[in-house]
Amino acid sequence: MFTDELIRWIFSETKGAEIIQELEMIFSTLQIIEHHGNNYKFKVSKDGHSIGYLFGYMEDIKTKFDVIEYSVSQTTLEQIFNNFAKEIE
């Protein structure tokens, strides 16, 4: 029982590290916002790429890294404002 959980954890962490390494080759800035189990939330720099490019890229690599579900979104004006306010403080 414990061994099964350990194997799942190692698999999840290994795949996560591989995805991070792959994304770091494409984007100049990669920040891990959240990481719980096999769920990750990243913030990447745009680097001149469109959001469509990122969707296409994720579709291309999801099978390679056993990604079941992902989403891509742009920063909202509220998030920009909140980040700006944090920097001022």
N, C-alpha and C positions, 0 to 999 in steps of 0.2 A: 504494500500500500504506500509506504513512505517512498520506496524506490520509484514507483510510478510517478508520484508528484515531483520528485527530484528530476527525473528524466524529462517531464513536461516543462519544468522550469528551465532546465539547461537548454532545451530545444528553443523555447521562447526567447531566452536571453541571447542565444547564438543568432537566431534569425533577426532579432532586433538590432544587434550589433552589425550584422551584414547590411541591413537596410540603411542604417546610419552611415556606414562607410560608402555605400552606393550614392546616397543623397549628397554627401560631402564632396563627391567628385563632380557633381553637377552644379551645386549652389555654393556661392562663396561664404554664406552665413547659414548655419544650421543650429537651431537652439531647441533643446528638448524642453517643452513646456510642462508636460505631464508624462508619467510612466507608471502604469499599474498593470502588473501581470504582462499580458501580451498586447496591451493597449498603449499606444504612444500618441502624443500630440506634439507636433513639431511646428516651429516657425522657421521659414526659409526666406532668404532674400529673393527678390524677384529677378535680379540679374538680367533684365531685358526680356525675360520669358513671359509669355501670356499665361493666363490661368488655364487656357485650353491646352497649352504645351504640357503643363503639369498633370492635367487629367490624362492626356495621352501617354505620358511617361509612366504614370502609375499603372495604367492598363498594361503597358508593355512589361513591367517588372512584377506585377502582382502574382503571377504563377510561379515565377522563379523563387520568390520569397514566401510563398504560401500565405499571401495576404487575402483574407476573406472579405474584409470590408474596409473602405477608406472614404474620406471626404476631403474636399478641398474648398477653402473659402478665402475671400479677401478680407483684409482688416476693415472693420467697420469704423465709421466716423467716431462713434462712442469710444472704441478701443484706442483710437489715435488720440482723442482728447484725454482719456484717462492716463495714457502713457506720458503724454506731454505734461499733465498736471503732476505726475509722480516725479518727473525730471526737475521740475521747478522747485519742489520741496527739497 
